[in-house]
């Protein structure tokens, strides 16, 4: 059975966190099939840190993609385009994977399934969150699936990957993706295992871009997926 995982890491800034993030990936109890670094027009010395780290860990299958800045959706799609693993997992360069993150996601994975483990926020805020099992109706109301979820590459490619519209540069591109997958009948499974340590800090994209533009983003969802919101009377 193919259990290969491609971990895709967009790099734009967060140089001060990058090495710790990469260390958590190479320290997994189940090694990733490949680690794809997407340099999304990096504006700090993150790539210098990345290249130094790669030179110290040549035993892993590293792929580096350099591109102009286009935002998270664009960066994730650049990784998705060249993945050779069965499963795709996006991972942000300011977060940390717990040691069994990949293993526990695989335990609940499937060919028509998005697998999501729990997370623990740390830093400016501290809390633990266990995802609820999503349905299309739930996802039209709220996002309960984390961006580092494990998704079969074939499913993401079938729906065209993440939405690269200009407005999606503000965020929520993962949520919008889950809605499209759910509409196609993809199932969502969850685990109590805390797979991700989500670093909360003043520079989080959610704080600087997403939250200030929440209404514009959710209005875009309602326009793009009007047929679904009308169907469920949401």
N, C-alpha and C positions, 0 to 999 in steps of 0.2 A: 504494500500500500504506500502510495506517494505521500509523504508528510513534509515535503520540502517547503521552507518558508523563506520568502524574500522580504527582508526588512528594509524599508525605504525611509531615509532620513533627510528631509529638506534642511539645508543650511543657508541661513541668511544673516543671523547674528547670534547672540548668546555665547560668544567665545568663552566666557568665564565658566560656562556650564558644560561645554561640548565634550571635554575629555571624560568627565564623570558619566555622561550619557553613553558614550561609546564603550566605556569600560563595562557598563551594565549589560550591553548587548553581547560582547564577546565572552562574558562570564556566565551566559545562560547554561542551564543544565542540559538542554538540547540545543546544539549549535545551529544557527541559521544556515540555510543553503547558500545565501549570498547577502551581503550588506551593501546596499546601493546608496551612495552619498550623492545628493543632488545639490550642487552649488547654485543656488538661485540668485546669482548676482551678488554674492556676499560682500558686505560693506565693512567688515572688520577682519581680524586675523583668525577667524574660525577655521578657514581652510588650511592655514599653516599648522594649526593644532591637529586637524584631521590628518594631514599628510604625515606629520611626525608620528601620530598614533598608528597609522597604517604600517609605517616602516618598522614599528616595534611588534606588530602582530601579523606577519606575512602568512601565517597558517590559515587565515580566514580568506574567504573569497570576496574581495573588495571590488566594487565598480564605482567609479567617480564620473558623474555627469556634470558638465559645466554649461550653464545657460544664462540668458538675460533674466533679470528679476521679473517674475510674473505672478507671484503669490503662491500660497500653499496648494491650491488646486492644480495649478500649472506644474509645480514641482513634483507633486505626487503622480500626476499623469506622466511626467517625463520618466519617473521610475517605473511606473506600471508598463510603459511601452516596451521596456527592455527586460523585464523580469523573466526568469526561467524557472522559478519555483512554482509549486502548485498554489500556494497561499501567499497573500499580500498582507503585510502589516506596516502601517505607517507609524513612525515614531518621531516625536519632536525632540530637538537637540537640547532642550532645557529640562527634560524629564529623566526619570530613572526607571529601568525595568527591574523588578524583583527577580531573584535567581530562577524561579520556575515559571516565569511569565509565558514563554513560548510553549513549554510542556503543558501547562494547564489550559491554555487556549486550544491546543491540539486535542486535548481530552474531550472537548465538547464541539469540535469542528465537524464539518460535513460538506458534501458536494454542493448542497443547496442551502448553506447555513452561514450566517454571520455570527461568530463566536466572540463573546465579550466577558471579560473578567472584571472584578472590582478594582477600585482605585483608592488611594489614600492621598489626600492633598497635604502638602507641607510647605513651610515657609511663612508667608504673610497670613495664610489661613491654614487651619488644620482640621480635617474631618475625614471620615471614611464613607465611601459610597458604593453600594452594591446595585448594579443595574437591574431594572425590572425587565421582564421578558417582553420585548417590543412586539407590537402588531402595527399594521398600517394605520389603523385609527389612532392608536397612541402616538405614533410618530407624526401625525398631522397636527397633534396638539403640543407635543414636547419632544425634545431629544433625550433619550435615555440610553443611547449607545455611544460608547467612547471612541474617539478617533483612532486609537491603537488596536481596534478590534481586528480579528483574523478573518479575512475574506478570500474565498477562492478567486484566483486571478481571472478565471474564465468568466465569472459573474460580473466583475468590474469591467472587463473589456466588452462584454455583451451590451452593457448600458452606456458605453462610451466614456467610462471613467468619471472623474469629478467635473463639475460645472465650472468652466473657466470664465464665465461672464464677469465683466468689470465689477459688478456689485459684489460678487463672491470673494473679491480680494479683501473684503472686510471680515470674512469668516463664515462659519456655519456650513462650509462646503461639504463636511462629512455628514451632517444632518440631512442635507438635501439629497445626498447620495443614498442614504438609508431609505428615504421615502421612495425613490425610484426602484431600489431593490425590492422593497416590500410590495410595491405595486405589481411586480413580476412574480410574486408568490414566494420569494426567498424567506426562509425562517430565521429566527433569532434565538440563540441559546445563551444562557448566562451561567456564571460560576461565582461562588462566594470567595474564591481565591483572590487576594489582592495582588494583581499583576503589575500595576503601574503606580509609581510614586509621582504624582503630578505637582510640579513645583509652582507655587503661587508667588508671584513677585510683581513689582510695579510695571515690568515690561511685558507681561503676558499679552499676547494678541487679543485674547478675550476681553481684557480690560481696556486696552488702548484703541482698538478698532471695532470689535464685534459689539460689545455692549452699547457704546455710544450710537451705533447705527442699527440697533435691534429692530426698530419699527420698519426701516427701509428693507432690511433683509427678510423679515417675516412677511411683509407686503409682497415682496418678490416671490416668495414661496406660494402665496395665495393666488397670485396671478399665473405663475407657471403651472401650478397643479390645481387650477380652479375646478376641473372636473372631479377631482377627488374630494376637495373641500365641500363642493356642492352635494356630492353623493352621500357623504357622512354628516351633512348639515353642521359643519364645524365653522 
